[in-house]
Every structure is written in C-alpha cells, then in structure tokens.
C-alpha cells in the first residue's frame, strides 16, 4: 500500500477515489491525524503496488482539472458498479460464497507470511486439545490434569504455563468437538493470512485473557476448571470481523452463516444458558480479538 498524494477537500478525495475505482485501482482515503488547524487533509492510498505509477499519473491529471466532466461521470459509474457487485454477492448461494471465500484466502496467502509446517500453530493446538482429553480425562494422564489448571499461587512460583494450558482442557466430548471444528475453520485461515509467528502470539494472548476471565468468574461458575477453546474462537471471530471492516486489503470476509451462528451462540450466554465462566471467557476473547484487529488495521 502506497500513499500517492493528499487533498484538502473530502468531496474531491472521494471523487478521485471513485475515478480510481472505475479504472480498476483499489484505493482508500484517510484523514491526517491530527489534522492541521483549519486545513484537514485526506490522504490517498493505493493498495496495489504495481499500479502506483499509473495512479500517480491519474492523480496529476485530476489536480490539473478536478472539475472536468470525466471525473463527475466516474462517481456515478463507481456507485452503479458497487451496487451491481453488492447485488451479485447477495444472490450467491451460501455454499458458493464459502467456496469463493476459501479461494480468495488461498490467493491472498500465496507468497505471504511464513506458515509453519504440520498444520502450524492451529494444528498443534488441535492435536494438544485432543490429546489432553483422550489421555487426561479418559487415559493414564488424568492425575496430571490439575497441573494444567490456572492456579495463582503456582503461577507466582514460576509455573507460567498455567496461564495458557487451561484452554486446552475440555470437560465434555461435545465441547471439544464443537471447539475444534470452529477453531480449524477460523484459525487455519487466519494463520495463513497473518503468518504462524504472529498467530502464535495472538493465540497466547487470547489464551491468557480467556483463562484469567474464567478464573474471575469462578465464584459464579461453581468451580469448573476446564476453560476450553471457545473464548479464543470468539477472539479469532472478533479479530477477523473488525479488521475486515477497517482494512479493505485484509481480504477475509466471514460468510454470513458463520457470523450468525457465533452471535446466536453468544446470545445464549446473555440469557444465562452458558455457565458464567464460559460467558466471561467468551466476552474477554471477543473484546481482545476485536482490539487486536483494530490495532493491526491501523498499522496496515
């Protein structure tokens, strides 16, 4: 993404952006922060590095005659084209929309950030969660499970892992399967988009936040120690949803059915149909994920 210039008039910045849109050049406008007193500026950013020179030439043409009829016509043409595209997207079947979404993700991640082999962080979390359930609750490692739970006293004595490992513990098989399906769906795509190292840091932040939120709700939750991945899943959802709205170059648009299902499940907690510990961890994950997405969108 490259800045090609700035304009003092918001209307003209939008007009020029429409002109670039008609020429097939993706661009965005941003206000200068803080704006100069009495003279706000709107910066023009071009997303495609290969078309920066072409955009600069069009910008010079626009500066020389901003009131020309061709620019006025471009605004109407851009509006009509955006309306046509929105109608086409609304008419696409959900399965076809999902296939197109995955195709865009594959294209967007080609040549992008490094993704670790063997499934990356997403695959490791899946494997560890399944192993903890099978070898812990059902197998010979059950006596070790308490060492994975959050314990402030043990944490002060250096057992730092207790801040992260509770999200790998699921008390019920249905909760494990539910979490792993959503985690694989959202986590794999986000990891490919932002890279394994950044995704690992993001996951650890979500794990710590949701674990601590669950701990705060323990007096209300009745003593359950298993946290699970649900809070981190809502962190992924919050990140993707908000960053995609703020950063047009991000490229991950959640299918409507995904957002609807997650919001509907969140509503269960609002009506008291989830235990307080789970509800607290979900809210903490959602808020942290959205904040993280907002910060990354600002950094571009």
N, C-alpha and C positions, 0 to 999 in steps of 0.2 A: 504494500500500500504506500502510495507516494502523494505528497501534497504538491499541487501544481499552481496554486495561487490562492488569493482571497479577495472577497468583495465586501464592500461596506453595507450593501443593501441586501436584506434577506430575500426579498422578492426576486431580485436578479440572480441570487445564488441558486434559488430553486428553479428558475427559468433555465439557467445554464446546465444544471443537473439533468433536467428533462431533455435538453439538447444532446447531452452525452448519452442518455438512455436511448434515445432514438437512433444514435449511431452505434448502439451495442456496447457501450463502455460503462461498466459498473462504477458508480461514484457515490460519495456521501459528502454531506456538508456538516461542519461542526462550528460552533461559536468559539471564539477565542476566550479562554478563561484565565484571569479575569479580563473582561473586555476593556479597551481603552475608554476613559471617561467621555461620554457623549459620542463615541465613534465605535460602535460594535462592529466586529468583523466576522465574516463567515468564511471559513477555510474550505477549499475544495480538495477532496482526496480521491484519487483514482486507485481502485483495488487491483487492477491488472497491471503488473509492472511492464508487460510487453507493449502496452498501449499508452504509456505515459507521454511519449513524444507526440503521438497523434492528438492526445487530449490537450497538450500544451499549445499545439497549433490551433486547435479549435477555440481554446481559451483566448489566444491573441486575436482571433477573428471576432470573438464575442466582445472583447474590450474595445475594438475599433468601431463597432456599430451595434451596441446592445439593443437598440430599438428596432432592428431590422425585422421584417415580416417573417423570415425563416425561423427566427427564434420563438416568435409568438406561436407559430404553427406547431413547432416541436412540442410545446407544452400540451396542446390538445391531443397530439398524436401519442405522446407518452401516457397521458391519462387513459386514452382509449385502449392502448396496449396493455396497461396494467389491469384494467377492468376485464379485458378478454382473458388474461392469464389467470386471474383470480377465479373467474367462472369455470375455466377448464379444470383447475385444481379441485374446485368444489364438486365437479361432476365425476372425478376419478373414483373408481371403486376402492374401498379400503385396502384390499389385497394388492391392487396395482400400485396404490400410493406407497405402500410399505416396500414393495419391490423397487420402486423408483428411488425411495429414500435410501435403501441399502446400496443401490448402485451409485448414488451421489457420494455416499460415505466412502466407498471403495475408490472412487476417483479423487476425492478430496484428500485421502490419506496416502495416495501414491507419492513416494518421494518425500514424505513429511517427516515428522519426528520419529526417533528410533523407538521401535516396539520390541520388547524382549521376546525371545522365542518361548516355545512350550506354553503358549497362551498368555504370556506376560503376567502382570500383576493380577488381572482379572481371573486367569486360570488358576493361579496359585491360591487365591482367596477361595475359589470354588472347591479346590481339592482339599484345602485345610478344613473348611467348614464341614465337608462330607466326612473327612477322617475323624474330626472331633466327635461328630455324632455317632459314627459307627464304632469307633474304638473307645469312646468315652462312655456315653450313655449305655451302649449295648455291649461293649467289649472289655478287655482287660485293663484299660487305662482309666476306668471310672474313678479310682482313688486319686488320680492326678487332676481331675476336673477342678477342684477347689483352687488349685494353683493358677487357673486361668481367669478366675473371677476378680472383679475390682475389689481392692482392699486398701483403704487409705494408709493404714499402719504399715502394711507390707510395701506399699509404694514409697513411703518415706525411708524404708530400709533398702531401697535400690531396686526393687522388683518392678522396673518400669514397664515391662511387658503387660502388666495387669491393666494398663490404661487402654490397650489395643485389643488384647485377645478376647474379651467378653463378646465382641461382635461375631466371633467365630462359633459361639456356643448357641445351639438351638435346642429348646426343651422338647419340641414335638416334631415329628417327621413331616407333617403337613406344612409347618412353618419353615422348615429347612427347604423343602421343595419349592414353596412359593417364593422364598427369598432368592434361591439360586436361579430360578427362571428369570426373575426381573433383573437380578444382578448381571447375568450373562447378556441379557438383551440390551441394557443401558451401558454397563461397564465396558463391554468389549468395544463398542463403537466409540465411546468417549476416549478410551485408552489409545485407540488407533488415531484419534484426531489430535490429542494433545501430547502423546508420547508416554512411554512407560514410567520414566522417572518423575515427571510432573504428576502423573496419575497416582503413583505410589505415595507421593507427599500428600496429595489431595485425600486419598483413602485413609492415611494415618490421621490426618486432621479430623476427618469425619468420624473415624473410629473413636478417637479420644473424646470428641464433643458428645457423641451419642451415648458413650459409656458413662460419662460424667452426668449427663442429663438423666439417664436411667437411675443412676445412684441417688440423685437428688429426690427422685420420685419414690424411692424405696419405702419410706414410711407409709405412702399411699398405696403402693403396689402390692403390699402383703408379703414381701420377702423373696420374690422370684429373682434369681441371679443371672439367668441367661438373657443376654441382650439381643443377639441376632443381627442380621444384616439389614433389617427393614429401615432403620434410621439412615444408614449410608445410602440405601437405594433412593430415598427421598432427597438425599444430598445430591446425588447424580441428577435426579429429575430437576431440582431447583437450579442447579448449575446450567444444565442444557437449556432449560426453558428461558431463563433470564438472559443468558449470554446470546442465545439465538435472536432474541428480541432486540438486543442492543448492538450486536455486531453482525452486520449483514454478510461479512465474509466468513463467518464461522461455519455455516453450512449444515448444521444438524437441526432439522425440523421434525419434532416429535409427531408421529401420527396422532390424529385426534383421539382415537380409541385408547391410546396409551395414557394420554393426559386425563381423559375422562375416568378411566379405571383407577388411576392413582389418586385422583381427587376424591372419587367416591369412597375409596378405602380410608382416606384421611378423614372424611366426614363421619365414619364410624367412630373414630376416636373422639370427635367433637360431641357425639351423642352418647358417650360413655360405653361404647361397645368394644373398646380395646382397654386393656389394663393401663393404669396411669404411667407405669414405667415405659411401655411401648409408645404411648402417646407423647410423652416428654422427649423420648429419643427421636421420634419421627419429626417433631417440630424443630428440635435442635438441628437435625440433619438438613431439613429443608431450608432453614434460615442460613446456616453456614454455607450450604451449597449455592444458594442464591447470591450471598455476599461474595463468595469466591468467584462466581461467574461474572458479577458486576465489576469486580476489580480486574479480572482478566480482559473483559471487554474494553475497559478504559485504557489498559495497556496496549490493546490491539494485538 
